[in-house]
Amino acid sequence: MPLSADKSIPPATAEASAQDHLFRNNPVREDFAFNEAVAAVFDDMLNRSVPCYQLVLEAMAQILGRRLADGAQVYDLGCSVGTPLLFLAERLTGRNFRFLGIDRAPAMLEQARKKAAASTNAACLRFEEGDITTCALTDVDAILCNYTLQFLRPVARQAFVDRVFAALPSGGIFLLSEKTIAHAPGLNRDFIAIHHNFKRARGYTELEIAAKREALENVLIPFSLRENMQLLKSAGFAEVEPFFTWFNFSSMVALKK
């Protein structure tokens, strides 16, 4: 089935989020956490930190629109402030899709619910608090995991992907986006430097870039694209392909046969 009539990509939020200045003048005293301060600026943080973020969401909408039957249910595990599901609900109107976001951070869910309530698609959107490694995954046709797996302990990632595979029906879809590392050390340094240039061009200072990197150390542990794809293949997904790559960011689609 085709997508609804073509339209420009809508803004990331129903209302503009505050600008991210969390690390501008504040020394790093603790690890990065998805608290109220982060939730308030999270959309701005994503748009200024994650390259081609809305392009990736548009690509996901295209894949889901082509692959899923009307009335399908889509889960977003680690849904944060709900931006991907709000985007998909807007982009895939008329298909009667149901969208369920799960996250364990109450501050993030509060923002997601506020935005959903203000959306014209509120009826098809739900957000629930839960641990994505143990929550029930029922009546699901597609699962999203956007820049979330990287926050799970590396030893727990295969079991998580195995759960996703087991929950999906034949023909089910798993869409995974991650920050990644390159196996070649020199290129990996280049990719990190290019990403920092991306952030500088969007207004982040050297202090902010360095402080956030320090806060995320030992919290966000990236795998390579190859390692992430191996997780998907080891779980049993029959078809696994990257559909977007920008230096040290990658998005993959996995199909269950």
Backbone torsions as a table, in degrees:
resi	resn	phi	psi	omega
1	MET	NA	138.6	178.2
2	PRO	-73.9	163.5	173.6
3	LEU	-70.6	168.1	172.8
4	SER	-62.9	169.8	-176.6
5	ALA	-47.1	138.0	-176.5
6	ASP	-59.1	141.6	179.8
7	LYS	-152.6	160.6	177.8
8	SER	-67.7	154.3	-179.3
9	ILE	-65.1	124.3	-178.8
10	PRO	-70.5	163.0	177.6
11	PRO	-61.7	160.3	-173.4
12	ALA	-66.9	-22.2	-176.8
13	THR	-135.4	158.7	176.2
14	ALA	-67.1	-29.7	173.1
15	GLU	-138.0	147.3	-173.9
16	ALA	-61.1	133.8	176.4
17	SER	-80.8	163.4	176.5
18	ALA	-66.5	156.8	179.6
19	GLN	-77.7	143.4	-176.5
20	ASP	-80.1	106.3	172.3
21	HIS	-125.8	26.1	-172.7
22	LEU	-59.0	-34.1	-174.3
23	PHE	-109.1	14.3	-175.0
24	ARG	-69.0	-48.5	-176.5
25	ASN	-124.9	4.6	-174.4
26	ASN	-101.9	123.8	174.8
27	PRO	-66.7	150.0	-178.9
28	VAL	-78.9	113.8	-179.8
29	ARG	-110.5	-13.3	-178.2
30	GLU	-153.8	166.3	178.9
31	ASP	-67.6	158.1	177.6
32	PHE	-60.2	137.0	179.5
33	ALA	-143.0	150.7	-179.3
34	PHE	-87.7	69.9	-176.5
35	ASN	-99.6	-170.7	-176.5
36	GLU	-62.9	-39.1	-179.6
37	ALA	-63.6	-42.4	178.8
38	VAL	-68.5	-42.1	-178.9
39	ALA	-59.5	-36.9	-176.8
40	ALA	-66.4	-25.0	-176.6
41	VAL	-119.6	11.4	-167.3
42	PHE	-63.6	-40.3	-179.9
43	ASP	-64.3	-41.6	177.1
44	ASP	-64.6	-39.8	178.2
45	MET	-60.3	-44.3	179.6
46	LEU	-64.4	-48.2	-175.8
47	ASN	-65.5	-26.3	-179.5
48	ARG	-99.0	-7.5	-176.4
49	SER	-117.2	-29.1	-176.3
50	VAL	-105.0	112.0	-177.4
51	PRO	-61.0	135.0	173.3
52	CYS	57.9	35.8	-174.1
53	TYR	-57.1	-50.4	-177.6
54	GLN	-72.0	-26.7	173.9
55	LEU	-63.4	-39.7	177.0
56	VAL	-63.9	-42.8	178.3
57	LEU	-63.1	-39.9	177.1
58	GLU	-62.5	-41.1	177.7
59	ALA	-62.7	-40.3	177.1
60	MET	-62.0	-42.3	178.0
61	ALA	-60.2	-40.6	179.0
62	GLN	-62.9	-45.4	-179.4
63	ILE	-64.0	-48.4	-179.1
64	LEU	-64.0	-39.8	-179.9
65	GLY	-63.1	-32.9	179.8
66	ARG	-82.1	-32.1	-168.8
67	ARG	-97.2	-28.5	-172.3
68	LEU	-96.8	146.2	174.2
69	ALA	-79.0	157.8	176.1
70	ASP	-55.9	141.8	179.0
71	GLY	85.4	4.8	-178.7
72	ALA	-66.2	156.0	176.9
73	GLN	-109.7	132.6	-177.6
74	VAL	-118.0	125.4	175.3
75	TYR	-99.7	144.3	169.3
76	ASP	-119.9	109.9	-177.7
77	LEU	-92.1	118.5	-170.5
78	GLY	81.0	51.3	-168.7
79	CYS	-73.8	-11.2	-179.2
80	SER	51.5	-125.2	-175.4
81	VAL	-91.3	14.8	169.6
82	GLY	84.1	4.3	-174.2
83	THR	-56.9	-47.3	-179.1
84	PRO	-59.3	-43.4	-177.9
85	LEU	-70.1	-37.8	175.1
86	LEU	-62.1	-41.0	177.8
87	PHE	-61.4	-48.7	-177.3
88	LEU	-64.8	-39.8	178.6
89	ALA	-61.7	-37.1	177.3
90	GLU	-71.6	-41.9	-174.5
91	ARG	-75.3	-26.0	-174.6
92	LEU	-113.7	33.1	178.6
93	THR	-61.2	148.4	179.4
94	GLY	88.9	-2.2	-178.3
95	ARG	-103.1	-4.9	179.9
96	ASN	59.1	30.1	174.7
97	PHE	-68.8	150.5	174.0
98	ARG	-113.8	136.7	-174.6
99	PHE	-122.8	127.1	179.7
100	LEU	-126.6	120.4	176.8
101	GLY	-104.4	136.1	-179.8
102	ILE	-125.7	132.1	178.6
103	ASP	-154.5	154.6	179.9
104	ARG	-102.5	3.8	-179.6
105	ALA	-98.6	106.5	-177.1
106	PRO	-56.9	-36.9	-178.5
107	ALA	-64.8	-38.0	178.8
108	MET	-68.5	-42.8	180.0
109	LEU	-64.9	-34.7	177.6
110	GLU	-59.8	-44.2	177.7
111	GLN	-64.7	-42.3	-179.8
112	ALA	-60.4	-43.8	-178.3
113	ARG	-68.7	-36.3	176.8
114	LYS	-62.8	-44.3	-179.5
115	LYS	-67.6	-39.6	179.0
116	ALA	-64.1	-40.7	-179.2
117	ALA	-62.7	-30.5	-179.4
118	ALA	-86.9	-4.5	-176.3
119	SER	-89.1	150.3	174.6
120	THR	-71.7	-9.3	-179.6
121	ASN	-106.5	22.9	-174.6
122	ALA	-55.3	-34.0	-174.4
123	ALA	-64.5	-25.7	-176.5
124	CYS	-101.5	6.3	-176.4
125	LEU	-114.6	132.1	173.6
126	ARG	-135.7	147.4	177.8
127	PHE	-133.4	129.5	-176.7
128	GLU	-130.1	145.4	175.8
129	GLU	-82.2	132.6	179.8
130	GLY	-178.0	162.2	176.4
131	ASP	-88.3	117.5	-174.2
132	ILE	-67.1	-14.4	179.0
133	THR	-85.4	-12.4	-176.9
134	THR	-133.4	-12.2	-175.0
135	CYS	-64.7	156.3	177.5
136	ALA	-68.1	138.2	176.9
137	LEU	-123.0	90.6	-174.2
138	THR	-122.9	151.0	176.4
139	ASP	50.9	52.7	-175.0
140	VAL	-121.1	136.2	179.9
141	ASP	-109.2	-25.7	178.8
142	ALA	-149.1	146.3	179.8
143	ILE	-129.0	133.0	174.1
144	LEU	-106.9	148.4	173.5
145	CYS	-147.4	93.5	-172.5
146	ASN	-99.5	107.3	175.6
147	TYR	54.6	42.7	-176.7
148	THR	-120.1	-41.0	-178.5
149	LEU	-56.1	-32.5	-178.4
150	GLN	-63.5	-16.5	178.7
151	PHE	-93.5	-8.5	175.0
152	LEU	-82.5	149.8	175.9
153	ARG	-58.3	135.7	-177.5
154	PRO	-51.3	-37.9	-177.7
155	VAL	-70.2	-15.4	-178.3
156	ALA	-95.9	-6.0	-170.4
157	ARG	-72.0	-39.6	179.9
158	GLN	-63.8	-41.9	178.9
159	ALA	-62.3	-37.1	178.5
160	PHE	-64.8	-47.6	-179.5
161	VAL	-65.6	-35.1	175.8
162	ASP	-60.7	-40.7	178.1
163	ARG	-62.7	-42.5	178.4
164	VAL	-60.3	-46.9	179.7
165	PHE	-59.5	-45.6	-177.8
166	ALA	-64.4	-31.8	-176.5
167	ALA	-76.8	-26.5	-175.3
168	LEU	-80.8	146.0	174.7
169	PRO	-80.8	173.7	172.5
170	SER	-57.9	130.8	-175.9
171	GLY	88.5	-0.7	-179.8
172	GLY	-68.7	158.5	-173.0
173	ILE	-124.1	135.5	172.0
174	PHE	-120.2	122.7	178.5
175	LEU	-112.5	119.7	-173.6
176	LEU	-123.8	126.9	173.9
177	SER	-120.8	137.3	-176.5
178	GLU	-146.6	149.3	161.7
179	LYS	-74.9	138.7	-173.1
180	THR	-128.2	169.0	172.5
181	ILE	-117.6	156.8	174.6
182	ALA	-98.4	145.7	179.6
183	HIS	-73.3	-28.1	177.9
184	ALA	-80.0	114.8	-173.4
185	PRO	-56.7	-43.0	-178.7
186	GLY	-64.3	-44.7	177.9
187	LEU	-66.1	-35.4	178.6
188	ASN	-61.1	-42.4	176.7
189	ARG	-63.7	-40.0	177.2
190	ASP	-61.0	-45.1	-177.5
191	PHE	-63.5	-40.4	177.9
192	ILE	-63.4	-42.9	179.6
193	ALA	-63.7	-39.4	178.6
194	ILE	-65.9	-38.8	176.6
195	HIS	-64.5	-40.5	177.2
196	HIS	-63.5	-37.2	175.0
197	ASN	-62.4	-39.1	176.2
198	PHE	-57.6	-44.5	-178.6
199	LYS	-70.7	-38.3	176.6
200	ARG	-60.7	-41.3	-179.0
201	ALA	-64.7	-18.0	179.4
202	ARG	-106.4	18.3	168.2
203	GLY	100.1	-1.1	177.5
204	TYR	-77.2	140.2	178.6
205	THR	-87.1	167.5	176.7
206	GLU	-58.9	-40.1	179.6
207	LEU	-63.9	-42.9	179.7
208	GLU	-63.8	-43.4	-179.4
209	ILE	-62.8	-45.4	-178.6
210	ALA	-68.1	-40.5	-177.8
211	ALA	-67.0	-41.9	179.6
212	LYS	-66.7	-39.1	178.4
213	ARG	-61.1	-40.0	178.1
214	GLU	-65.7	-41.3	-178.7
215	ALA	-65.3	-32.0	-177.9
216	LEU	-86.2	-12.3	-178.7
217	GLU	-60.5	131.0	-178.0
218	ASN	70.1	2.9	173.5
219	VAL	-106.3	-48.5	175.1
220	LEU	-102.5	112.5	-178.9
221	ILE	-119.4	101.5	-174.7
222	PRO	-79.9	148.6	167.3
223	PHE	-98.7	169.2	172.4
224	SER	-80.1	164.9	174.2
225	LEU	-56.7	-42.6	-179.7
226	ARG	-60.9	-42.9	-179.2
227	GLU	-67.4	-40.4	177.8
228	ASN	-64.3	-41.7	178.5
229	MET	-65.5	-33.8	177.4
230	GLN	-66.5	-36.2	174.5
231	LEU	-56.9	-45.0	-178.2
232	LEU	-66.1	-43.3	-179.6
233	LYS	-68.5	-38.7	179.6
234	SER	-66.2	-29.5	178.2
235	ALA	-70.8	-22.7	178.3
236	GLY	119.8	1.5	179.0
237	PHE	-64.1	130.2	-173.2
238	ALA	-79.3	-35.3	-178.5
239	GLU	-125.6	120.5	-177.8
240	VAL	-133.2	123.0	-180.0
241	GLU	-144.3	143.5	168.6
242	PRO	-75.1	137.7	175.9
243	PHE	-114.7	-4.2	175.3
244	PHE	-156.5	135.3	173.8
245	THR	-143.8	130.7	174.2
246	TRP	-134.4	97.7	-179.8
247	PHE	48.1	-103.8	-176.6
248	ASN	-103.3	36.1	171.7
249	PHE	-135.9	135.1	-177.8
250	SER	-142.7	146.8	173.9
251	SER	-127.1	138.4	-175.0
252	MET	-129.2	150.8	172.3
253	VAL	-117.9	136.1	178.7
254	ALA	-129.5	131.2	-178.1
255	LEU	-113.1	137.6	176.5
256	LYS	-98.6	125.7	179.9
257	LYS	-96.4	NA	NA
